[in-house]
Amino acid sequence: MTIRSSTKFLPRLAHARNEMRALSLDALVVTHLPNIRYLTGFSGSAGIVVLTGDRCGLVVDFRYVTAARACLGSDPDLKDAVELVVPPESYDETLIARLRATGAHRIGIEAAWMSVSRFNRLSAGLAAASLTPLVPSEACPVLVPTERVIERARLIKDDQEIATLREAARRLAAAAAEVPAFVRPGRTEVEIAGDIEALLRRVGFEKPAFETIVASGPNSARPHARPGGRLLQPGDGVVLDFGGVYDGYCVDLSRTVQVGDGRPEFRRMFEAVAEAQKAAIAAVRPGVTASQVDAAARGVLARHGLAEAFGHGTGHGLGLEVHEEPRVGRLSSGLVDTPLEPGMVFTIEPGAYVDGVGGVRIEDDVLVTASGCEVLTRPGTQHVAGEASGG
C-alpha cells in the first residue's frame, strides 16, 4: 500500500472534475480501488475518494493511516490536493457525514462498483439527515449512478504508465522465453504453473496478474482450464497463459507449445491462429474501432473453417487491472466499440478450441501509436499502418 508522487495525479483530479461538471454533479464518490489508485496513488484493500469542485477527501481506515499520513506530509502537492480522512466509526457513516458537510445535492456514484444494498444504505442515511418537511433550499441529496467516469480517462495511458507497461512487457517476454523448458512429458500442469509463477517473481513481478493457465492435451480445448494433476504426454499441445503485476500495472501473454511432434491437424490450427493474430495486429491504428480489430482476426479463422472454434473476444485493455477497457470483441449491444487512440494498451489473443484436437491461443500486448502499434511483448516489433506486422 503506497501513495506515490503526485506529478501525474493533479491532472487526473482536474479531468475528473471536468467530467463531474459535464454531468452536473456536485460530488463524486469513488469506491473502485483501481480508480482510487489512479486518482490518488493510494493502494489498499479499502478506501473511498470523495471529490468535489474544490476538495478531495481520501477516506482510509486505521490500517493505512501511518503510511498515508507520512506520504501526504512528504509531498506538498498531494498534501494540498488530498485530505486524509480517518473514519471514527464505519466508512459509510463517515461518507454520509462528509457528503452532508459539502452541501452536495447531486452525488455521483460508480454504479458498476456499488452494491444495491450499499446504495440504499447511503441513500437512507442522507435522507435521514435532511430537514423535514423538505424545502427547496434544503433539498435532500440524491445519489446519481454514473458509468465509466474514471475508466474513460484510464483508457489513454500517460508517459509514466506507458514506460511502466513497456518495462513490464519486456520482463514478461523474457520470462516467456524460459517457459518452454518447463513443458516436458511426465510433468503435471500444476507443477508447470508453479514454475511459471516462481519465474514471474524472479524477473521482478510483484505477483501474478491472474491464476496461471496451463492446459494440456484435451484440456487445451477449454479456453480457461485450470491447471490440474494431468501428466503431459508426448504429442500434447499445451496452452500457457500467464501475466504479472509490475509497479501496480498488469501485463498478460499466452503461448501454445507442443510436447514433441504434434498431429498435422493441430499444426494447421496453430498456423491459422498465428495468421489471425498477425492480421489483428496489422489492423491496429488510430481511428480503427476495437470491433474492426476483432473482425480482422475472426475473418482469418473463418477462412480456415474455424469460425465456430473462436468463441471469445480478441483482446482486452491492460493497466491497473488485467481486464479493463478497451474491450476488443464483436460489435454487440453490451460492448462499447471504442475507436483506437494513441496511448491505449491491450492484448491481441485470438484462439481456436476443438474437442478431440485441442486448443491454441497466441497472445501479445500492444500499444497504439500515432502510426500503428508497438508489440510490447515482442520488443522491437513495430507496426506501421498499411504494413504487415510480425505475429
C-alpha positions as CSV (number, residue, x, y, z in Angstrom):
1,M,0.0,0.0,0.0
2,T,1.5,3.3,-1.1
3,I,0.8,6.9,-2.1
4,R,3.1,7.9,-5.0
5,S,4.4,11.2,-6.2
6,S,1.6,13.5,-7.3
7,T,3.1,14.7,-10.5
8,K,0.5,12.8,-12.6
9,F,-2.4,13.0,-10.1
10,L,-3.3,16.6,-10.2
11,P,-4.2,16.5,-13.9
12,R,-6.2,13.3,-13.3
13,L,-8.2,15.0,-10.5
14,A,-8.8,18.0,-12.8
15,H,-10.1,15.8,-15.5
16,A,-12.4,14.0,-13.1
17,R,-13.8,17.4,-12.0
18,N,-14.4,18.3,-15.7
19,E,-16.4,15.1,-16.0
20,M,-18.4,15.9,-12.9
21,R,-19.3,19.4,-14.3
22,A,-20.4,17.8,-17.6
23,L,-22.7,15.5,-15.6
24,S,-23.9,18.4,-13.3
25,L,-22.6,16.6,-10.2
26,D,-21.7,18.4,-7.0
27,A,-19.6,15.5,-5.8
28,L,-18.3,12.1,-7.0
29,V,-17.8,9.1,-4.7
30,V,-15.1,6.7,-6.0
31,T,-15.2,3.3,-4.4
32,H,-13.5,1.1,-7.1
33,L,-10.0,0.5,-5.7
34,P,-8.1,0.8,-9.1
35,N,-9.9,4.1,-9.7
36,I,-8.8,5.3,-6.2
37,R,-5.2,4.4,-7.0
38,Y,-5.5,6.1,-10.4
39,L,-6.7,9.4,-8.8
40,T,-4.5,9.5,-5.7
41,G,-1.8,6.8,-5.8
42,F,-3.3,5.1,-2.8
43,S,-3.5,1.3,-2.9
44,G,-5.0,-0.8,-0.2
45,S,-7.8,-3.2,0.4
46,A,-10.3,-0.5,1.4
47,G,-10.9,3.2,0.8
48,I,-13.1,5.9,-0.6
49,V,-12.4,9.1,-2.5
50,V,-14.9,11.9,-2.2
51,L,-14.3,14.5,-4.9
52,T,-16.0,17.9,-5.1
53,G,-15.2,21.0,-7.1
54,D,-12.5,22.2,-4.7
55,R,-11.8,19.4,-2.3
56,C,-10.6,15.7,-2.4
57,G,-11.0,13.5,0.6
58,L,-9.2,10.2,0.8
59,V,-11.0,8.0,3.4
60,V,-8.9,5.2,4.8
61,D,-9.1,3.2,7.9
62,F,-6.5,2.8,10.7
63,R,-4.5,0.1,8.8
64,Y,-3.3,2.7,6.4
65,V,-3.2,5.9,8.5
66,T,0.5,5.9,9.3
67,A,1.8,5.3,5.8
68,A,-0.8,7.6,4.2
69,R,-0.1,10.4,6.5
70,A,3.7,10.1,6.0
71,C,3.3,10.1,2.2
72,L,0.9,13.0,2.1
73,G,3.0,15.0,4.5
74,S,6.2,14.5,2.4
75,D,4.6,15.7,-0.8
76,P,3.4,19.3,-0.9
77,D,1.2,18.8,-4.0
78,L,-0.6,15.8,-2.5
79,K,-0.8,17.4,0.9
80,D,-2.6,20.5,-0.6
81,A,-4.8,18.5,-3.0
82,V,-5.9,15.5,-0.9
83,E,-7.2,15.5,2.6
84,L,-6.7,12.3,4.7
85,V,-9.9,11.3,6.4
86,V,-9.9,8.5,9.1
87,P,-13.4,7.1,9.8
88,P,-14.2,7.4,13.5
89,E,-16.8,4.6,13.0
90,S,-17.8,2.9,9.7
91,Y,-16.8,4.0,6.2
92,D,-20.4,4.6,5.3
93,E,-21.2,6.7,8.3
94,T,-18.1,8.9,7.6
95,L,-19.1,9.1,4.0
96,I,-22.6,10.3,4.8
97,A,-21.3,12.9,7.2
98,R,-18.7,14.2,4.7
99,L,-21.3,14.4,1.9
100,R,-23.7,16.3,4.2
101,A,-20.9,18.7,5.2
102,T,-20.1,19.5,1.5
103,G,-23.7,20.6,0.9
104,A,-23.7,18.5,-2.3
105,H,-27.1,17.7,-3.8
106,R,-26.3,15.6,-6.8
107,I,-23.7,13.0,-5.8
108,G,-22.3,10.7,-8.4
109,I,-21.5,7.1,-7.5
110,E,-19.8,4.3,-9.5
111,A,-22.8,2.2,-10.5
112,A,-20.8,-0.7,-11.6
113,W,-18.9,-0.9,-8.3
114,M,-21.5,-0.1,-5.7
115,S,-23.9,-2.8,-4.4
116,V,-27.6,-2.1,-4.3
117,S,-27.6,-2.6,-0.5
118,R,-24.9,0.0,-0.1
119,F,-26.7,2.4,-2.4
120,N,-29.8,2.0,-0.4
121,R,-28.0,2.4,2.9
122,L,-26.3,5.6,1.8
123,S,-29.5,7.0,0.3
124,A,-31.4,6.3,3.6
125,G,-28.6,7.9,5.6
126,L,-28.5,11.0,3.5
127,A,-32.3,11.3,3.7
128,A,-32.4,10.8,7.4
129,A,-30.1,13.7,7.9
130,S,-32.3,16.1,5.8
131,L,-34.7,18.5,7.3
132,T,-38.4,17.7,7.2
133,P,-40.6,18.9,5.6
134,L,-38.3,19.5,2.7
135,V,-37.8,23.0,1.4
136,P,-36.2,23.9,-2.0
137,S,-33.1,25.4,-0.3
138,E,-32.6,22.2,1.7
139,A,-33.3,19.6,-0.9
140,C,-32.5,16.0,0.0
141,P,-29.2,14.9,-1.5
142,V,-29.6,12.3,-4.3
143,L,-27.2,9.6,-5.4
144,V,-26.7,9.6,-9.2
145,P,-25.5,6.4,-10.9
146,T,-22.6,7.1,-13.3
147,E,-20.7,4.8,-15.7
148,R,-17.0,4.8,-16.7
149,V,-16.2,8.4,-15.4
150,I,-12.7,7.4,-14.3
151,E,-12.4,4.4,-16.6
152,R,-12.7,6.6,-19.7
153,A,-9.7,8.6,-18.5
154,R,-7.7,5.4,-17.8
155,L,-8.1,4.3,-21.4
156,I,-5.3,6.5,-22.6
157,K,-2.1,5.8,-20.7
158,D,0.3,8.7,-19.9
159,D,4.0,8.6,-20.4
160,Q,4.7,7.2,-17.0
161,E,2.1,4.5,-17.4
162,I,3.5,3.6,-20.9
163,A,7.0,3.3,-19.5
164,T,5.8,1.0,-16.7
165,L,3.9,-1.2,-19.1
166,R,6.7,-1.3,-21.6
167,E,9.1,-2.5,-18.9
168,A,6.6,-5.0,-17.5
169,A,6.1,-6.4,-21.0
170,R,9.8,-6.7,-21.6
171,R,10.2,-8.7,-18.4
172,L,7.2,-10.9,-19.3
173,A,8.6,-11.6,-22.7
174,A,11.9,-12.5,-21.1
175,A,10.1,-14.9,-18.8
176,A,8.1,-16.4,-21.7
177,A,11.4,-17.4,-23.4
178,E,12.2,-19.6,-20.4
179,V,8.8,-21.2,-20.1
180,P,9.0,-23.9,-22.8
181,A,11.8,-25.6,-20.9
182,F,9.2,-26.3,-18.1
183,V,7.0,-28.2,-20.6
184,R,8.1,-31.8,-20.6
185,P,6.4,-35.3,-20.7
186,G,5.6,-36.6,-17.2
187,R,5.2,-33.2,-15.6
188,T,1.8,-32.1,-14.3
189,E,0.0,-28.9,-15.3
190,V,0.1,-27.6,-11.7
191,E,3.8,-28.2,-11.4
192,I,4.4,-26.2,-14.6
193,A,2.1,-23.4,-13.3
194,G,4.1,-23.2,-10.1
195,D,7.3,-22.9,-12.0
196,I,5.9,-20.1,-14.1
197,E,4.7,-18.1,-11.1
198,A,8.0,-18.5,-9.4
199,L,9.7,-17.3,-12.6
200,L,7.4,-14.2,-12.6
201,R,8.6,-13.2,-9.2
202,R,12.2,-13.9,-10.1
203,V,12.1,-11.5,-13.0
204,G,10.6,-8.8,-10.8
205,F,6.9,-9.0,-10.8
206,E,5.0,-8.3,-7.5
207,K,2.6,-11.2,-8.1
208,P,0.8,-13.0,-10.9
209,A,-1.9,-10.8,-12.6
210,F,-4.3,-13.8,-12.5
211,E,-4.2,-17.6,-11.9
212,T,-1.8,-19.0,-14.4
213,I,-3.3,-21.3,-17.0
214,V,-1.6,-24.5,-18.1
215,A,-3.9,-26.6,-20.2
216,S,-2.5,-29.7,-21.9
217,G,-3.9,-32.2,-24.4
218,P,-7.7,-32.4,-24.3
219,N,-7.7,-29.7,-21.6
220,S,-6.3,-27.2,-24.1
221,A,-9.7,-27.2,-25.8
222,R,-11.1,-25.4,-22.7
223,P,-10.1,-21.7,-23.0
224,H,-9.8,-21.1,-19.3
225,A,-9.0,-24.5,-18.0
226,R,-7.4,-24.5,-14.5
227,P,-4.1,-26.4,-14.1
228,G,-4.6,-29.8,-12.5
229,G,-2.8,-33.1,-12.0
230,R,-2.8,-34.3,-15.6
231,L,0.6,-35.6,-16.7
232,L,1.8,-34.2,-20.0
233,Q,2.1,-36.8,-22.8
234,P,4.2,-36.8,-26.0
235,G,2.3,-35.0,-28.7
236,D,0.3,-32.8,-26.4
237,G,-0.5,-29.2,-27.3
238,V,-0.2,-27.0,-24.2
239,V,-1.8,-23.6,-23.8
240,L,0.2,-21.4,-21.4
241,D,-1.5,-18.1,-20.3
242,F,0.3,-16.0,-17.6
243,G,0.9,-12.5,-16.6
244,G,2.3,-10.3,-13.8
245,V,1.8,-7.1,-11.9
246,Y,4.7,-4.7,-12.1
247,D,4.6,-1.4,-10.1
248,G,0.8,-1.9,-10.0
249,Y,0.3,-2.4,-13.7
250,C,-0.7,-5.7,-15.4
251,V,0.6,-7.5,-18.5
252,D,-0.6,-10.7,-20.0
253,L,0.7,-13.2,-22.5
254,S,-0.2,-16.6,-24.0
255,R,1.9,-19.1,-25.8
256,T,0.9,-22.5,-27.2
257,V,3.7,-25.2,-27.4
258,Q,3.8,-28.8,-28.3
259,V,5.4,-31.7,-26.5
260,G,7.4,-33.4,-29.2
261,D,5.9,-34.0,-32.6
262,G,2.3,-33.0,-32.9
263,R,-0.6,-34.0,-35.1
264,P,-1.0,-32.3,-38.5
265,E,-4.5,-31.0,-37.6
266,F,-3.1,-29.3,-34.5
267,R,-0.3,-27.7,-36.6
268,R,-2.8,-26.4,-39.1
269,M,-4.9,-24.9,-36.3
270,F,-1.8,-23.3,-34.8
271,E,-0.8,-21.7,-38.1
272,A,-4.4,-20.4,-38.6
273,V,-4.4,-18.7,-35.1
274,A,-0.9,-17.2,-35.8
275,E,-2.2,-15.8,-39.0
276,A,-5.3,-14.4,-37.3
277,Q,-3.1,-12.7,-34.7
278,K,-0.9,-11.2,-37.3
279,A,-4.0,-9.8,-39.2
280,A,-5.4,-8.3,-36.0
281,I,-2.1,-6.6,-35.1
282,A,-1.8,-5.3,-38.6
283,A,-5.3,-3.7,-38.2
284,V,-4.4,-1.7,-35.1
285,R,-4.0,2.0,-35.8
286,P,-5.7,5.2,-34.6
287,G,-9.3,5.6,-35.8
288,V,-9.9,1.9,-36.2
289,T,-12.6,0.6,-33.9
290,A,-12.0,-2.3,-31.4
291,S,-14.6,-4.4,-33.2
292,Q,-12.7,-4.0,-36.5
293,V,-9.5,-5.4,-34.9
294,D,-11.6,-8.3,-33.7
295,A,-13.1,-8.8,-37.2
296,A,-9.7,-9.0,-38.7
297,A,-8.8,-12.0,-36.5
298,R,-12.2,-13.6,-36.8
299,G,-12.2,-13.3,-40.6
300,V,-8.9,-15.3,-40.9
301,L,-10.2,-18.0,-38.7
302,A,-13.4,-18.2,-40.6
303,R,-11.5,-18.7,-43.9
304,H,-9.7,-21.7,-42.2
305,G,-13.1,-23.2,-41.2
306,L,-12.6,-22.2,-37.5
307,A,-15.2,-19.5,-37.0
308,E,-17.1,-21.6,-34.5
309,A,-13.9,-22.5,-32.7
310,F,-13.3,-18.9,-31.7
311,G,-15.8,-18.0,-29.0
312,H,-14.1,-15.3,-27.0
313,G,-13.0,-11.7,-27.8
314,T,-9.8,-10.9,-29.5
315,G,-8.4,-8.8,-26.6
316,H,-8.9,-6.6,-23.5
317,G,-7.3,-3.5,-22.1
318,L,-4.4,-3.6,-19.7
319,G,-3.4,-1.2,-16.9
320,L,-4.1,-1.1,-13.2
321,E,-6.4,-4.1,-13.9
322,V,-5.7,-7.1,-16.1
323,H,-9.1,-6.8,-17.8
324,E,-10.1,-3.2,-18.5
325,E,-11.1,-1.0,-21.4
326,P,-10.9,-1.2,-24.4
327,R,-12.8,-4.5,-25.0
328,V,-11.7,-5.9,-28.3
329,G,-14.6,-8.1,-29.4
330,R,-17.5,-8.4,-31.7
331,L,-19.9,-5.5,-32.0
332,S,-22.8,-6.1,-29.7
333,S,-25.3,-4.2,-27.6
334,G,-23.2,-4.9,-24.5
335,L,-19.8,-3.7,-25.9
336,V,-18.5,-0.1,-26.1
337,D,-17.0,-0.1,-29.6
338,T,-14.0,2.1,-28.8
339,P,-12.2,4.0,-31.6
340,L,-8.5,3.4,-31.0
341,E,-6.3,6.2,-29.9
342,P,-2.5,6.5,-29.3
343,G,-1.8,5.5,-25.7
344,M,-4.2,2.6,-25.5
345,V,-2.7,-0.7,-24.4
346,F,-4.5,-4.0,-24.9
347,T,-4.0,-7.7,-25.7
348,I,-4.4,-9.4,-29.1
349,E,-5.2,-13.0,-28.3
350,P,-7.2,-15.0,-30.9
351,G,-7.7,-18.6,-30.3
352,A,-9.3,-21.8,-31.6
353,Y,-10.6,-24.7,-29.5
354,V,-11.8,-28.0,-30.9
355,D,-12.7,-31.1,-28.9
356,G,-10.6,-34.0,-29.9
357,V,-7.9,-31.8,-31.4
358,G,-7.1,-29.3,-28.6
359,G,-6.8,-25.6,-28.4
360,V,-4.4,-22.8,-29.5
361,R,-4.1,-19.3,-28.2
362,I,-1.4,-16.8,-29.0
363,E,-1.4,-13.5,-27.1
364,D,0.7,-10.4,-27.1
365,D,0.3,-6.9,-25.7
366,V,0.2,-3.9,-28.0
367,L,0.5,-0.1,-27.6
368,V,-1.4,2.1,-30.1
369,T,1.0,4.6,-31.6
370,A,0.5,7.6,-33.9
371,S,1.2,5.4,-36.9
372,G,0.1,2.0,-35.9
373,C,1.2,-0.1,-32.9
374,E,4.1,-1.4,-30.9
375,V,4.0,-5.0,-29.8
376,L,5.2,-4.7,-26.3
377,T,5.8,-8.4,-25.6
378,R,7.9,-8.8,-28.7
379,P,10.4,-6.0,-28.0
380,G,11.4,-4.1,-31.1
381,T,8.3,-5.1,-33.1
382,Q,6.6,-2.1,-34.6
383,H,3.6,-2.0,-37.0
384,V,3.0,1.0,-39.2
385,A,-0.4,1.4,-40.7
386,G,-0.5,-0.4,-44.1
387,E,2.4,-2.7,-43.3
388,A,2.4,-6.3,-42.1
389,S,3.5,-7.0,-38.5
390,G,5.4,-9.8,-37.0
391,G,3.0,-12.2,-35.2
